[in-house]
């Protein structure tokens, strides 16, 4: 099977591709559909409960990724062990993620920013860390929506379209993340509620 990656997506290495669980998948569109169904089950699980307790933990971050991709990839819920075109070095994932989760807990307690700002900054940093071999953007969006929901805030709209496919909305999202890399969150702030 030949993988096609939209702009800004992280390519899988051959060992990760070998972790594909369903053997009947032979095209990118079949994989996209399979993953979407797997993620929908995880989303239903995530938002069917009124509380997930302390979800700002490394264990929960891994659990959510596992639920999102457990029918698709053998490595679901496991941190990546290889370098990427984005993300921290693999040995830094756990410590950087722990720092992020602690920072967000403190920001919420101290009301350091308006809640939307806490949420989109959290999303950006989670994407920057890029803890998993694949699915990081989708995972970071669900984690962010959970953060908002648990605080009684409305979920972000994320441009009101799927961001997995190439197109103008994905380009706008990637551009907003790149601006946030330079500490300009204005485009991301606008995008998450567009």
C-alpha positions as CSV (number, residue, x, y, z in Angstrom):
1,X,0.0,0.0,0.0
2,X,1.3,3.5,-0.9
3,X,0.6,6.1,1.7
4,X,-0.3,9.7,0.6
5,X,0.3,12.4,3.2
6,X,-1.4,15.8,3.1
7,X,0.7,18.9,3.5
8,X,2.1,19.1,7.1
9,X,1.5,15.4,7.9
10,X,4.1,13.2,9.5
11,X,5.2,10.3,7.3
12,X,5.4,6.8,9.0
13,X,8.6,4.8,8.9
14,X,8.5,1.3,7.4
15,X,8.4,-0.4,10.9
16,X,5.4,1.7,11.9
17,X,3.6,0.8,8.6
18,X,4.1,-2.8,9.5
19,X,1.9,-2.1,12.6
20,X,-1.2,-1.8,10.5
21,X,-3.8,-4.2,12.0
22,X,-6.5,-4.6,9.3
23,X,-5.1,-6.7,6.6
24,X,-7.8,-5.9,4.0
25,X,-6.8,-2.3,3.6
26,X,-5.1,-1.6,0.3
27,X,-5.7,2.1,-0.4
28,X,-5.2,5.4,1.4
29,X,-9.0,6.1,1.3
30,X,-9.7,2.8,3.0
31,X,-7.2,3.6,5.7
32,X,-8.7,7.1,6.2
33,X,-12.2,5.6,6.5
34,X,-11.0,2.9,8.9
35,X,-9.2,5.4,11.1
36,X,-12.1,7.8,11.1
37,X,-14.4,5.1,12.4
38,X,-11.9,4.1,15.1
39,X,-11.6,7.8,16.1
40,X,-15.4,8.2,16.2
41,X,-15.6,5.3,18.7
42,X,-13.0,7.0,20.9
43,X,-14.8,10.3,20.6
44,X,-18.1,8.7,21.7
45,X,-16.3,7.1,24.7
46,X,-14.6,10.3,25.5
47,X,-17.7,12.5,25.6
48,X,-20.2,9.9,27.0
49,X,-18.8,10.4,30.5
50,X,-19.3,13.6,32.4
51,X,-15.9,13.4,34.0
52,X,-12.6,11.6,33.3
53,X,-11.1,12.6,36.7
54,X,-7.5,13.9,36.3
55,X,-7.1,13.5,32.6
56,X,-4.1,15.8,32.4
57,X,-1.7,12.9,32.9
58,X,0.7,11.0,30.7
59,X,-1.3,7.8,31.2
60,X,-4.5,9.4,30.0
61,X,-2.8,11.0,27.0
62,X,-1.6,7.5,26.0
63,X,-5.0,6.0,26.7
64,X,-6.8,8.4,24.5
65,X,-4.4,7.8,21.6
66,X,-4.8,4.0,22.1
67,X,-8.6,4.3,22.0
68,X,-8.4,6.4,18.9
69,X,-6.2,3.9,16.9
70,X,-6.5,0.6,18.7
71,X,-8.2,-1.1,15.8
72,X,-5.8,0.4,13.3
73,X,-2.2,0.3,14.6
74,X,-0.4,-2.0,16.9
75,X,1.6,0.9,18.3
76,X,-1.5,2.9,19.3
77,X,-0.9,4.6,22.6
78,X,2.8,4.2,22.5
79,X,5.2,7.1,22.2
80,X,7.3,7.3,19.0
81,X,10.9,6.1,19.2
82,X,12.1,7.7,15.9
83,X,12.9,11.3,14.8
84,X,10.3,13.2,12.8
85,X,10.1,16.3,10.6
86,X,8.3,17.9,13.6
87,X,8.4,17.2,17.3
88,X,10.9,16.9,20.2
89,X,13.5,14.2,20.2
90,X,12.0,10.9,21.3
91,X,13.8,10.8,24.7
92,X,12.3,14.2,25.6
93,X,8.7,13.3,24.9
94,X,7.7,12.1,28.4
95,X,9.4,15.0,30.2
96,X,8.1,17.7,27.8
97,X,4.7,16.3,28.0
98,X,4.8,16.2,31.8
99,X,5.9,19.8,31.8
100,X,3.0,20.8,29.5
101,X,0.4,19.0,31.6
102,X,1.7,20.6,34.8
103,X,1.7,24.0,33.2
104,X,-1.9,23.6,32.0
105,X,-3.0,22.5,35.5
106,X,-1.3,25.6,37.0
107,X,-2.8,27.9,34.3
108,X,-6.3,26.6,35.1
109,X,-5.8,27.0,38.8
110,X,-4.3,30.5,38.5
111,X,-6.6,31.6,35.6
112,X,-3.4,32.7,33.8
113,X,-5.2,33.3,30.5
114,X,-8.8,33.2,29.3
115,X,-9.8,29.6,29.0
116,X,-9.8,29.5,25.2
117,X,-6.2,30.7,25.3
118,X,-5.2,28.1,27.8
119,X,-6.8,25.5,25.4
120,X,-5.3,26.6,22.1
121,X,-1.9,27.1,23.7
122,X,-2.2,23.5,25.1
123,X,-3.1,22.2,21.7
124,X,-0.2,23.9,20.0
125,X,2.4,22.6,22.6
126,X,0.9,19.1,22.3
127,X,1.3,19.2,18.5
128,X,4.9,20.6,18.9
129,X,5.8,17.7,21.2
130,X,4.3,15.2,18.7
131,X,4.4,12.2,21.0
132,X,3.1,9.5,18.7
133,X,4.1,8.1,15.3
134,X,0.9,9.4,13.7
135,X,-2.4,10.9,14.6
136,X,-0.9,13.7,16.7
137,X,-3.1,16.6,15.3
138,X,-6.3,14.5,15.7
139,X,-5.3,13.4,19.2
140,X,-4.3,17.0,20.2
141,X,-7.7,18.3,19.0
142,X,-9.6,15.7,21.0
143,X,-7.5,16.3,24.1
144,X,-8.1,20.1,23.7
145,X,-11.8,19.6,23.3
146,X,-11.9,17.4,26.4
147,X,-10.0,20.1,28.3
148,X,-12.7,22.6,27.3
149,X,-15.6,20.3,28.0
150,X,-14.4,19.3,31.4
151,X,-14.3,23.1,32.2
152,X,-17.8,23.5,31.0
153,X,-16.7,25.4,27.9
154,X,-17.9,24.8,24.3
155,X,-15.6,22.6,22.2
156,X,-13.6,24.3,19.4
157,X,-15.0,24.2,15.9
158,X,-11.6,23.7,14.2
159,X,-12.7,25.3,10.9
160,X,-15.9,23.2,10.8
161,X,-14.2,20.7,8.5
162,X,-12.1,17.6,8.7
163,X,-8.5,18.6,8.8
164,X,-7.0,15.2,7.6
165,X,-7.5,16.0,3.9
166,X,-5.6,18.5,1.8
167,X,-7.5,21.7,1.2
168,X,-7.7,25.4,2.2
169,X,-9.0,24.7,5.8
170,X,-6.1,22.4,6.5
171,X,-3.7,25.0,5.0
172,X,-5.2,27.6,7.3
173,X,-4.8,25.3,10.3
174,X,-1.1,24.5,9.5
175,X,-0.4,28.2,8.9
176,X,-1.9,29.1,12.2
177,X,0.3,26.4,14.0
178,X,3.4,27.8,12.3
179,X,2.6,31.3,13.4
180,X,2.1,29.9,16.9
181,X,5.6,28.4,16.6
182,X,6.8,32.0,16.4
183,X,4.7,32.9,19.5
184,X,1.9,34.6,17.5
185,X,-1.3,32.9,18.5
186,X,-3.7,35.3,16.8
187,X,-4.4,33.1,13.7
188,X,-4.8,29.9,15.9
189,X,-7.2,31.8,18.3
190,X,-9.3,32.8,15.3
191,X,-9.1,29.4,13.6
192,X,-10.2,27.3,16.6
193,X,-13.6,29.1,16.8
194,X,-14.1,29.5,13.0
